[in-house]
Amino acid sequence: MTEVQKIEFSPEAMLEVSRIVSHYPQDKMKSALLPVLHIAQNEFGGWLSAETMDYVARLLHIHPIEVYEVATFYSMYNTKPVGKILIEVCQTGPCCLNGAEKIVSYIEKKLNIKVGETTKDNMFTLKTVECLGACGYAPMFQIGETFYEHLTEEKVDMILENLKQEKLKAINN
Amino acid sequence: MGRKLLLEHLNKANINTMEGYLQNGGYRSVEKALKKMTPDEVTEEVKKSGLRGRGGAGFATGMKWSFLDRNSGKPRYLLCNADESEPGTFKDRLLMEKIPHLLIEGMIVSSYALGCRTSYIYIRGEYMFILRILEKAIAEAYAKGYLGENILGSGYSLDLHVHPGAGAYICGEETALIESLEGKRGNPRIKPPFPAIAGLWGCPTIVNNVESIAAVVPIINDGGDEYAKIGIGKSTGTKLISASGNINKPGVYEIEMGISVEEFIYSDEYCGGIKNNLELKACVPGGSSVPILPNHLLLKMSDGNPRLMTYESLSEGGFATGSMLGSGGFIVYDEKACIVRNTWNFARFYHHESCGQCSPCREGTGWMERVLHNIEYGHGKMEDIDLLWDIQRKIEGNTICPLGDAAAWPVAAAIRHFRHEFEYHVKYPNRVFDEDHVYQPEMKMQKV
């Protein structure tokens, strides 16, 4: 059973939403949809449930379908639950020339999951993504807002261990 | 050492802050343009500079600006295209991450020329960390009076905002970018009407790449004529090249237009040669969409002269023997790189990124990906090679936006120049790879 979360932005997130909405003409509130969905995803466990999307629709005075069609179009929005740490490995050409495929198989073996899966403890989800604009610093992955570049197996071990410890600490506090 | 106009101050202390940027001569073009020049004079300088769009298409920036409908009575918008997603391209990222004020300065001067009251920077969602850098720099610019009401007492007012995308290559296409900024799916619009007439919220709109807008700063500071002195023919000024692949020194380099491709690859000032002392096999010189060229066509033009880093020289010979400068995403392949695998990789990319609006692209990109996958993994047939050729030909030119062409060209060029590698995959399905996915020695490239 997953914890039932009340779908409502924190006061800080609400403030950020009003700041973003103010960037567009008053009758063009829908323009705030993409940035607001990013906030929603951050606020509600890294993915967009139907309830979350309905909430965003009410907030921006648009129809729920207008949110669904956007959420399913853009690859950064997760419409299914993901682990606490989402690893997104770039798999496009230049990264592959520098060993991206090996990094993917290393992580698969290390975490005992395949691309697209989440570890049993719900800590890691592994995804492959298309070009992230780090071709000169390959291989690389993105976790949250951070780019980790020039990856080696040792570096992957260190990064994932550190992030896991951080998450565990945050949960225990 | 070539002249640097954009990255000159890249390594100066605190260049990412307002203070550091001003210490290195920042915001002079705003002072000059807003206090001493009319908007038309600014546009005129940009026209004189010969600046061509740095996002990939290479359309003259000043000309594009002159198409903006100035008599509609509606608000006009300048959108900066920072959706940098073309595989092999990472130059705009460096510029925004390290020298955010250069883009902001360019946005102010360009918005002034176009008569915009509000402008937006549309940045790809994966660059969220850069969005935060830009927002901080924008706040500094407001505090200093370079943005907001009555900038520097000139009577001109401008608001500037950053808008994140959410992972869609197609939003780099200008009408898809506009759709996305309106809070919709990134489906490109049918043109005409062009954005210059009816763009964002139906208002006249100009969309320019990050590097193009940044280049407006040196153009206004030193004059368009001075800018046009750099380069050769219709390729004026400097260009940021993102170098990646099997080279010793990957990274972003600012080059004067017109240096030779050979110098760019082998000089220690730039790529520093091929990694591990291997031979150069091929190169995609302008981002994944442009045709791949084998080494002998890459380094020399059809008349035997060296090929140069310019729009004209890189496209010399058309697609039969040439390619394109594109976005300057320069991907280098060594002799062990597998062209089939690379082509399949790019085909997968375009399949993933197709918005699905036009059937030739939606169906064709997936079909090409599957056929290429079969060949790559040893299940290919000889006729598959001709099938691929046929599919790409039916995508090219038959879609609303250029993504169809972008998906077709890499496949066409790979077959055109490396057909023998496809045939080898079909003939010897078990002999193609060792475990590292590199070519076995008997299948090396043709020597120049």
Interface residues (C-beta under 8 A of the other chain):
Chain A: H23 P25 K28 K30 S31 A32 L33 L34 P35 L37 H38 L60 I62 E66 E69 V70 F73 Y74 S75 M76 Y77 Q91 T92 G93 P94 C96 L97 N98 E101 K102 V129 E130 C131 L132 G133 A134 C135 G136 Y137 A138 Q142 E145 T146 F147
Chain B: E84 S85 E86 P87 G88 T89 F90 D92 R93 Y120 R124 G125 E126 Y127 M128 F129 R132 H161 H163 P164 G165 A166 G167 A168 Y169 S180 L181 E182 G183 K184 R185 G186 W201 S242 A243 S244 G245 N246 P250 G251 V252 V284 S288 G329 I331 Y333 A337 R341 N342 N345 F346 F349 H352 E353 C355 D436 H437
